[in-house]
Amino acid sequence: MLFQFSAYSGLLLPFVVPGLLLVLHLLVRAARFGHLPDGLLGLLLLLNVLPVTQWMLGYAGWYDSHDSYSTIMFYVPWQPWLMWGPAFYLYFRSLTNQEFELRRHWRHLLPGLLYAGLYAAAALYDLGWGRALHGQGLPYHFGTKGEAANWLDSINGPAGWLGYALMLGYGLATLRLFRRYRRYLDDNFSDTARLRFRGLRDLLVAALLGLLLWVGFEVVNEAVGPLGYGGYWYAYFANGALIYYLSIVGLQANFASVVPLRFEPEALRTTGDVPYAPAPAMPGLDGATEEALVADEPPQPAANLEKNAARQILEPQELLVAETPVAFEPVALPAAGLAPELHPWREKLQQMMTEEQPWLEPELTLAELAHRLRTNTSLLSHVINTGCGQNFNDFVNSYRVAEAERKLQDPRLGHYSLVGIALESGFNSKSTFNRVFKKLTGRTPSEVSRPKS
C-alpha cells in the first residue's frame, strides 16, 4: 500500500506535490546563491505543506496500514505552528534589509526547533535505541508506535495552542513593521510600487483570519464534540489554497527584493538587537545639531564606517559642504522650519532639481540624490522633510506631477497617451502615475483638460 486515492486524498494531492517541489527549488537556490529570502520562503512553504501532507496521507491510508507507513506518521512534526509566526517575521525582515543576518536572529525559531528536536529524539529512542539496538517492539498502535512517540501526544495540544499564540503575536508585530516600512519607503524611494509588498501584507492578514478559523475549529471540537476527520478536512483544504497564495506573492516579493533595501525597525536600535553606529561627522555642524540630523540614519556596518572615514580624509572638505560655512554659531533647530545654516543646502537641492532634473529617472533614491549633492542621507532627508515640508517620495513626485500637468496642457503633445505622458515625466507605470497625480492634485490625469494639437 503506497497511496489510496479518494476524493479527500486526491483533492489535497495538487497542493502537496507542487508545494514540495517549490520548497526544494527555493532551498537549492538559497544554498547556491546565498539569497536568504529564498531559504525563508522555502521554510514558510514547508510549514504550510506539512499539515496538508499529514491529512492527505491519513486519507490515503497510512495511519491504518499498520506497517512502516504508519510508523512514519508518528515521527514527523506535522503541525509546526510554533515556527510559522517567527518564520514569517524573519522572512519580512530579510526581504526589507539586504544586510539582515539569520545567525543573529535564529533564536526566534527556537521554540519550533525544540519541538522538531523532540520528534527527532523520539525517533532515535524508539526506532534506534529500542528497536534497532535492543530488538524491542513498538507497544502502541498495532506495533507501529513507540513509547516516546506516545508521550509526544501529551504535549501536542499545549504546543498547538502556544503556536497559535506565537502566530498571533508575530503576525501583529509584522503588521506594525509593515507600517514603519511604508514610511521608510516614502523617505528613501521615489518609486515604491514594487517595494510595498502589499501581497505579503494581505497574505499575513489572510493567515491571521485563518488562525481564527483554526481556533474556532478547536473550540467547537472541545465544547460541542469531536468534529471528526471529515470536519477538519475543509480547514486543511483551505490551508492548501494558502500554499498557492504564498507561492505567488512570495516569488513576486523575492524578485522585487533585488532593489537595495536597508530597512531597520527603530525599536531594534535601542534594544541591542542591532548595534547602532552613528553616521560620519558632518563638517560645519555642532554636536547637538548633528545628533538631531542623524537620529534616523540607518545603522552602518563597521566596514562602511571605515570607508566613510577614509573618504573624509581623501576628499577635500569643501567638496562635501561647498555652500555651507565651515564654522558658525550653534543654532537650535526650530520646531518648524529649517535652520538658517542649512538654507544653502535647500537652495542647492532645488537648483539641482530644476537644472539637472534627476526626477526624470524613475528609480531615483534618496541615497543617489545625496551622492550627487555630496552629502549624506541624514542631512538631505532633514532638509527635504523640514525645509520643503514633504517626505522624499512626495518631494520628487511633485516635480513629476508638475511636469505631467504641463505636458497634459501643451497643445503640441495632444496626441500623447496618458502612458506616454507618465513615462516622459519620470513615472514607471500608469497605475503609479494615476495614484500619485490624484494624491497631489486631487484630480485624475484624465480630468485635466487636454487641448488638441
C-alpha positions in Angstrom: 0.0 0.0 0.0 1.5 3.3 -1.1 -1.4 5.6 -1.7 -5.1 5.1 -1.7 -6.8 7.6 -3.9 -10.1 9.0 -2.7 -12.0 12.3 -3.0 -10.3 13.5 0.2 -6.7 12.5 -0.5 -6.9 13.2 -4.2 -8.1 16.8 -3.7 -5.2 17.5 -1.4 -2.5 16.0 -3.6 -2.3 19.0 -6.0 -1.4 21.2 -3.1 1.3 18.9 -1.7 3.3 17.9 -4.7 3.8 21.3 -6.3 4.4 22.8 -2.8 7.2 20.3 -2.1 8.8 20.8 -5.5 8.9 24.6 -5.0 10.3 24.1 -1.4 13.1 22.1 -2.9 13.8 24.6 -5.6 13.9 27.5 -3.2 16.2 25.8 -0.7 18.6 24.8 -3.5 18.6 28.3 -4.9 19.2 29.8 -1.4 22.1 27.4 -0.9 23.6 28.1 -4.3 23.3 31.9 -4.4 23.2 32.7 -0.7 19.8 34.5 -1.0 18.3 34.4 2.5 14.7 35.3 1.4 14.6 32.3 -0.8 15.5 30.0 2.1 13.0 31.5 4.5 10.2 31.4 1.8 11.0 27.8 1.3 10.8 27.2 5.1 7.4 29.0 5.2 6.1 26.9 2.3 7.3 23.7 4.0 5.5 24.7 7.2 2.2 25.1 5.2 2.8 21.9 3.2 3.4 19.6 6.2 0.0 19.7 7.9 -1.8 19.3 4.5 0.6 16.3 3.8 -0.4 14.7 7.1 -4.1 14.9 6.3 -3.6 13.7 2.7 -1.6 10.7 3.8 -4.0 10.0 6.5 -6.8 9.8 4.0 -4.5 7.8 1.7 -4.5 5.0 4.4 -1.1 5.5 6.0 -2.4 5.6 9.6 -4.4 2.4 9.0 -1.8 0.4 7.1 -0.3 -0.9 10.4 3.2 -1.1 8.9 6.2 1.1 8.3 3.9 3.8 6.6 2.1 4.1 9.9 5.3 4.4 11.8 6.5 7.3 9.6 3.3 9.2 10.5 4.1 9.2 14.2 7.7 10.5 13.9 7.2 13.6 11.7 6.3 17.0 13.3 3.3 17.6 11.0 1.9 20.5 12.9 4.8 23.1 13.0 2.7 26.1 14.2 5.4 27.1 16.7 7.6 28.1 13.8 5.2 29.8 11.4 4.9 33.2 13.1 8.6 33.7 13.7 9.5 32.4 10.2 7.1 35.0 8.5 8.6 37.7 10.7 12.2 36.8 9.8 11.2 36.4 6.1 9.8 40.0 6.1 12.9 41.3 7.8 15.2 39.6 5.3 13.2 41.0 2.3 13.4 44.5 3.5 17.1 44.6 4.6 19.8 43.1 2.5 22.2 43.2 5.4 19.9 41.1 7.6 21.7 38.0 9.0 19.8 35.0 10.2 22.6 33.9 12.5 21.9 36.9 14.7 18.2 36.3 14.9 17.8 32.5 14.8 16.6 32.5 18.4 13.1 33.5 17.1 12.9 30.0 15.7 14.0 28.2 18.9 10.5 27.0 20.1 9.9 25.4 16.7 13.3 23.9 16.5 13.0 22.4 20.0 9.6 20.9 19.0 11.2 19.3 15.9 14.1 18.2 18.0 11.7 16.3 20.4 10.4 14.4 17.4 13.9 13.6 16.2 14.8 12.4 19.8 11.7 10.3 19.9 12.6 8.6 16.7 16.2 7.9 17.9 14.9 6.5 21.2 12.1 4.3 19.8 13.4 3.2 16.5 17.2 3.4 17.0 17.8 2.6 20.7 14.8 0.5 21.4 14.0 -1.5 18.2 17.3 -1.4 16.2 19.8 -1.9 19.1 17.8 -3.8 21.6 15.2 -5.6 19.4 12.2 -4.1 21.4 8.8 -3.9 19.8 6.7 -0.8 19.5 3.9 -1.2 22.0 1.3 1.2 20.6 -1.0 1.4 17.5 -0.7 -2.2 16.4 3.1 -2.3 16.9 3.9 0.8 14.9 4.3 3.5 17.6 6.8 3.6 20.4 6.7 5.0 24.0 8.4 8.3 23.2 6.0 9.0 20.3 3.1 8.2 22.5 4.4 10.7 25.1 4.6 13.3 22.4 0.8 13.1 22.1 0.5 14.7 25.5 2.4 17.8 24.5 1.0 18.3 21.1 -2.1 20.0 22.5 -0.3 22.6 24.6 2.3 23.1 21.8 -0.5 23.8 19.3 -2.1 26.5 21.5 1.3 28.0 22.1 1.9 28.0 18.3 -1.4 29.8 17.8 -0.3 32.5 20.3 3.1 32.9 18.6 1.4 33.2 15.2 -0.9 36.0 16.6 1.9 37.8 18.3 4.4 37.7 15.5 1.7 38.4 13.0 0.7 41.6 14.7 4.3 42.6 15.2 4.9 42.1 11.4 1.9 44.2 10.5 3.4 47.0 12.7 6.6 46.6 10.8 4.7 47.0 7.5 3.6 50.4 8.6 7.1 51.5 9.6 8.4 50.1 6.3 5.9 52.1 4.3 7.3 55.3 6.0 10.9 54.1 5.2 10.0 53.7 1.5 8.4 57.2 1.3 11.6 58.7 2.9 14.0 56.9 0.6 12.5 56.0 -2.8 10.7 57.9 -5.4 9.0 54.8 -6.9 7.7 52.5 -4.2 5.0 50.4 -6.1 7.1 47.3 -6.4 8.6 47.5 -3.0 5.5 47.8 -0.9 4.8 44.0 -0.7 1.1 44.5 -0.5 0.6 40.9 -1.4 2.6 39.7 1.6 0.7 42.1 3.9 -2.7 40.7 2.5 -1.3 37.2 2.9 -0.5 37.8 6.5 -4.0 39.2 7.2 -5.4 36.1 5.5 -3.2 33.9 7.6 -4.4 35.6 10.8 -8.0 35.2 9.7 -7.2 31.5 9.0 -5.8 31.3 12.5 -9.2 32.4 13.8 -10.7 29.7 11.7 -8.4 27.1 13.3 -9.1 28.3 16.8 -12.8 28.2 16.0 -12.5 24.5 14.9 -10.6 23.7 18.1 -13.2 25.4 20.3 -16.1 23.7 18.6 -14.2 20.4 18.8 -13.7 20.8 22.6 -17.0 22.4 23.5 -19.5 20.6 21.2 -17.9 17.4 20.5 -15.4 15.7 18.2 -15.7 17.1 14.6 -14.1 14.0 13.1 -11.7 13.8 10.2 -14.3 15.0 7.7 -15.0 18.2 9.6 -11.3 19.2 9.8 -10.7 18.3 6.2 -12.1 21.6 5.0 -9.6 23.6 7.1 -6.7 21.7 5.6 -8.1 22.2 2.1 -8.2 26.0 2.9 -4.6 25.7 4.1 -3.7 24.1 0.8 -5.0 27.1 -1.1 -2.8 29.2 1.2 0.2 27.3 -0.3 -0.5 28.7 -3.8 -1.2 32.2 -2.4 2.1 32.2 -0.5 4.0 30.8 -3.6 2.7 33.5 -5.9 3.2 36.6 -3.7 6.4 35.2 -2.2 8.1 34.7 -5.5 7.0 38.2 -6.6 8.4 39.7 -3.4 11.7 37.9 -3.8 12.0 39.2 -7.3 11.4 42.8 -6.1 13.9 42.4 -3.3 16.9 42.8 -5.7 16.4 46.6 -5.1 18.8 47.6 -2.3 16.9 47.9 0.9 18.2 48.8 4.4 15.0 48.9 6.5 15.8 48.5 10.2 12.9 49.0 12.7 13.6 51.9 15.1 12.7 49.8 18.1 15.6 47.4 17.5 18.2 50.1 17.7 17.6 50.7 21.4 17.2 47.0 22.4 20.6 45.8 21.4 19.3 43.7 18.6 21.3 45.7 16.1 24.3 47.8 17.2 23.8 51.4 16.2 26.7 53.2 14.6 26.4 57.0 14.1 26.9 58.5 10.6 30.2 60.2 9.8 30.6 63.7 11.2 29.1 66.5 9.2 31.5 69.4 8.9 30.0 72.7 9.9 27.5 71.3 12.4 27.8 71.3 16.1 27.3 68.1 18.1 23.7 68.8 19.2 22.6 69.7 15.7 24.4 66.8 14.1 22.8 64.4 16.6 19.3 65.7 15.7 20.1 65.2 12.0 21.4 61.6 12.2 18.8 60.4 14.6 17.1 58.4 11.9 20.2 57.3 10.0 20.2 53.5 9.4 22.9 51.6 11.3 26.1 51.2 9.4 28.5 48.2 9.5 32.0 48.8 10.7 33.3 48.4 7.2 31.2 51.2 5.9 32.4 53.5 8.8 36.0 52.8 7.8 35.3 53.7 4.2 33.5 56.8 5.2 36.3 57.9 7.5 38.8 57.3 4.7 36.7 59.3 2.3 36.7 62.2 4.8 40.5 62.2 4.6 40.9 61.7 0.9 38.3 64.2 -0.3 38.6 67.9 0.3 36.1 69.1 2.9 34.9 71.9 0.7 33.5 69.3 -1.8 31.2 67.9 0.9 29.9 71.3 2.1 30.8 73.6 -0.7 28.0 76.0 0.2 27.9 75.6 3.9 30.2 77.7 6.2 32.8 75.7 7.9 32.1 77.4 11.2 29.0 79.0 12.6 27.3 79.8 15.8 25.3 76.9 17.1 21.6 77.4 16.4 18.9 75.1 17.8 16.6 73.6 15.2 13.2 75.2 15.5 10.1 73.1 15.9 9.0 74.1 12.3 11.2 75.4 9.5 14.8 74.8 8.6 17.8 76.1 10.5 19.4 79.1 8.7 22.7 77.3 8.3 21.0 74.7 6.2 19.3 77.1 3.8 22.1 76.8 1.3 21.5 73.1 1.1 17.9 73.6 0.3 18.8 76.1 -2.4 21.4 73.7 -3.8 18.9 70.9 -3.8 16.2 73.0 -5.5 18.7 74.2 -8.1 19.7 70.7 -8.9 16.1 69.5 -9.2 15.4 72.4 -11.6 18.5 72.3 -13.8 19.5 68.6 -13.8 16.0 67.2 -13.4 17.0 63.9 -11.7 13.3 63.3 -11.0 13.0 62.1 -14.6 14.8 58.9 -13.5 12.0 56.6 -12.3 14.3 54.7 -9.8 15.8 57.8 -8.2 16.5 57.2 -4.5 17.5 59.4 -1.6 21.0 57.9 -1.4 21.6 58.6 -5.1 20.4 62.2 -4.8 22.6 62.7 -1.6 25.6 61.3 -3.5 25.1 63.8 -6.3 24.9 66.6 -3.8 28.0 65.3 -2.0 26.3 65.0 1.4 24.7 62.2 3.4 21.2 60.9 3.5 20.5 62.2 7.0 21.2 65.8 6.2 19.4 65.6 2.9 16.3 63.9 4.4 16.2 66.6 7.1 16.4 69.4 4.5 13.6 67.8 2.5 11.3 67.0 5.5 11.8 70.2 7.3 12.8 72.7 4.6 10.3 71.5 2.0 7.6 70.1 4.2 7.5 66.7 2.4 8.9 63.2 2.5 11.3 62.3 -0.2 8.7 60.4 -2.3 6.2 63.3 -2.4 9.0 65.8 -2.9 10.3 64.0 -6.1 6.8 63.2 -7.3 5.7 66.8 -7.0 8.2 67.6 -9.8 6.9 64.8 -11.9 3.3 65.8 -11.4 4.1 69.4 -12.3 5.8 68.2 -15.5 3.0 65.8 -16.3 0.4 68.6 -15.9 2.4 70.9 -18.1 2.6 68.3 -20.8 -1.1 67.5 -20.5 -1.9 71.2 -21.2 0.6 71.5 -24.1 -1.3 71.5 -27.4 1.8 70.1 -29.2 1.5 67.0 -27.1 -2.2 66.4 -27.5 -1.5 63.2 -29.4 0.4 61.7 -26.5 -1.4 59.0 -24.5 -1.5 59.2 -20.7 1.0 56.4 -20.5 3.3 58.3 -22.7 2.9 61.4 -20.6 3.6 59.4 -17.5 6.8 57.8 -18.8 8.0 61.2 -20.2 7.5 62.7 -16.7 9.5 60.2 -14.8 6.9 57.7 -13.7 7.4 53.9 -14.1 3.8 52.9 -14.7 0.3 54.3 -15.5 -1.1 53.0 -12.2 1.5 54.8 -10.1 1.0 57.9 -12.2 -2.7 57.9 -11.6 -2.4 57.3 -7.9 0.3 60.0 -7.3 -1.4 62.5 -9.6 -4.7 62.1 -7.7 -2.9 62.3 -4.3 -1.0 65.5 -5.0 -3.6 67.4 -7.2 -6.9 66.0 -6.1 -7.7 65.2 -9.7 -7.1 62.3 -12.1 -4.9 62.9 -15.1 -7.9 62.3 -17.4 -9.7 65.2 -15.7 -7.1 67.7 -16.8 -8.3 69.4 -20.0 -6.1 68.4 -22.9 -6.0 70.9 -25.9 -5.9 69.3 -29.3 -2.7 69.6 -31.2 
